[in-house]
Amino acid sequence: MASASLSGGSSASTDLLRSSRNGIAGAPNRLLARSPMVMVPRGRRDASVKVVAKIRKGKKHDYPWPDEIDPNAKAGPLSYLSHFKPLKEKPKLVTLPFEKPLMDLQKKIIDVRKMADETGLDFSDQIVSLESKYQQALKDLYTHLTPIQRLSIARHPNRPTFLDHVLNITDKWVELHGDRAGYDDPAIVTGIGSIDGRSYMFIGQQKGRNTKENIQRNFGMPTPHGYRKALRMMYYADHHGFPIITFIDTPGAFADLKSEEIGQGEAIAHNLRSMFGLKVPIVTVVIGEGGSGGALAIGCANKLLMLENAVFFVASPEACAAILWKTSKAAPKAAEKLKITATELCKLKIADGVIPEPLGGAHIDPAWTSQQIKIAVMGAMNELLEMDTPTLLNHRMLKFRQLGGFIESENVDPAKKVNMKKKDEPIAELEEQASVPDLDLELEVEKLKQQIEKSKEDASFQPPDLSLNEMIEKLKKEVDREFAEAARSMGLQEKLEMLKKEVVKARSGSQGQLIDPSLTEEIEKLKQEFKQGLSESPNFANLEYKLNMLKELSKAQKISEGSENAISMKEEVNKALKVVMDRPDVKEKMDKLVAEIADAGVSKASDLDDGLKEKILKVKKDIESELAAALNSLQLNVELVAQKRGASIARNLLEQPMYAHLRDEIDELNSEIEERMQEVVNSTDLKSKIELLKLEVARAGKSPDPKTKVKIDEMKQQIKESLMAGISSPPLLEKYEQLKEEIASAKFSSTDGTEHSSSTNGGLNQNTSEEGSVVDVNAGATNKPN
């Protein structure tokens, strides 16, 4: 320390003190730099006074590392490039307000142990009981945390920071500094680290572990220099092909006057734009709190993962409460409405995964938490590294394009429209590109329909079952996606997911009992709410269009399957009939009958005697019974029905072109009957009865007792009666009677004037008892649902 004196009264001194602009109290700055400062008290200019000023010497940082390197350092000499060192003192225990009951239990356990040590008595049972209560209370508390409680855990002073996690999960790590503009923001830390032999660029927001570090790191709130530093490292990683892993832990960007002056908003916006163009995979992990643009500036990633107790928000709950309710005391309510927790954000598809934490928070076991982060990040990174560059960029773009919901063509108040920006006219090229997928889908559907029509005309042409099935599955997925999108736009997705879980839980725990009627009512209520709001959803037009295509294709598939079934069934029936007719006993009966007719010497059927007629009818009945038995073995519903006069004409009546309209009416009536049956089957009451019947059958097993069998038969009869009552609607009966009259009148309009009988499938058979019988085969009966 040097000292000097300036004497008053001399001319040299007077010259030096003549101006206060050159230094303090008239002393030039160049002189003050060489000697201590001397000030003359007011009123005593002639006295000699000494005032000594100490020059503070700054602490020199070890650069690049000290002469003697600690051999136990994990990363060797590279560890000395970081200012981050282990804390010399263990952090103080911090108890959050909602953890006080746990602390009371823990204090009791300590007191009991202390009492046992002092008295020498055995309190092991009491200690075990208290410890089990503590563990159960801990589990109950941390599995039912409120959003504001998770926020307090995310802000816990002892919560592990970005560098804590990085040093735990990397094999090698070197920190990189500076934004190449003369600044190095300590709130954002960047560096290169290796995991399992692959290098990654790590970028994260660093909070302090104590007050001193928090001041140094600006409480994890970056300035524009920090975001420009992060962007420089992103460009560096993109150039060298390093995947990027970012860690978010900030209340938000530093919003002081200086930061705004040097472009805080511009720096964040530049990062947002640039991150969407990076050609390397990006994975972001929210380890604490992620606030607004300060978090998004390094969070535009392909995958966003969150720790279980981390939060992500556009505005802090305290700020939101102050804006909406004019008091920060409403923060718990704001936290709940903002949906800031990891679970809620995953439901909204903002976050892509939740990383588990130990009970009590990440600060209870930081090493275990870091390993969970490593497992989750490596899993996401392995998935992204398999993508090529265009797919990766498109994946990142779609993640953010699918966020949120919007409504087009909504009526806006004219007063609000005054200052609104006019809607840009759509570009024709973009409209064409947007319509290409639906156009391709429509062309594929038309092509399939033409092929099916060709297969109906040409028996040798096989219908494209594989392509048709693939197209139907594709359309079903598209329809499901449109329904999910509509539910999300109406805000019903969360209700739907919760209801699904309740239904699964009710079915798994029902054990032979019906589902709670209140749950059924909730399902019906949600269904009605969805139907009412479906037409107002933004994607209703697309949904309706795809549903219509799906109906057309399903109808075409049914026609195709029907033609195939008819061909194969015809072959099987012919084969079965040939087997019956080729049997020796049948041939013997036929030969005997032919011989008797020949011996009688008659040329007309009317000349046969009664005994021979009876024999013919008996042989005919026997052969028909054999044929019916053979067809029943093919799983066909075969009945012997009465034959009327002119049955051959009646059988071909509806096949004539002049009666084509009758065939169309019959098909239409059959379709209406099937639709009505499906509606009845899907009704809540009948569904409950069917479910109860299934449970009763399952409980009874293969050999039910007589009482149970009677009960099952009664339930079946009730279901049949409900089904018959449901389909016996007046409109259907009226159409049936009208169609029956038309068919009856058609019988008398044939060319030979003979009365004919007519038979239709689908429950429209009209038969009267006369001599003889025919085999009526309802081939579709076995394909109907029970």
JOTAWO-V550171 format. One record per run of one state. SS is the DSSP state (H for helix, E for strand, L for the rest). FROM is the first residue (numbers start at 1). TO is the last residue. Records with the same first field share a line. If there is no record, write none. Layout:
SS: FROM-TO ; FROM-TO
//
This chain:
L: 1-10 ; 17-23 ; 27-28 ; 33-75 ; 82-96 ; 120-123 ; 144-146 ; 155-161 ; 170-171 ; 177-187 ; 196-197 ; 206-210 ; 217-217 ; 221-223 ; 241-242 ; 251-256 ; 262-263 ; 276-281 ; 297-302 ; 308-310 ; 314-316 ; 325-327 ; 339-340 ; 348-352 ; 356-361 ; 365-365 ; 386-388 ; 402-413 ; 418-427 ; 458-464 ; 490-492 ; 509-516 ; 535-539 ; 582-583 ; 601-604 ; 608-609 ; 633-636 ; 643-646 ; 654-656 ; 683-683 ; 701-705 ; 728-729 ; 748-772 ; 779-780 ; 784-786
H: 11-16 ; 24-26 ; 29-32 ; 76-81 ; 97-119 ; 124-143 ; 147-154 ; 162-169 ; 211-216 ; 218-220 ; 224-240 ; 257-261 ; 264-275 ; 292-296 ; 317-324 ; 328-338 ; 342-347 ; 362-364 ; 366-385 ; 389-401 ; 414-417 ; 428-457 ; 465-489 ; 493-508 ; 517-534 ; 540-581 ; 584-600 ; 605-607 ; 610-632 ; 647-653 ; 657-682 ; 684-700 ; 706-727 ; 730-747 ; 781-783
E: 172-176 ; 188-195 ; 198-205 ; 243-250 ; 282-291 ; 303-307 ; 311-313 ; 341-341 ; 353-355 ; 637-642 ; 773-778
//
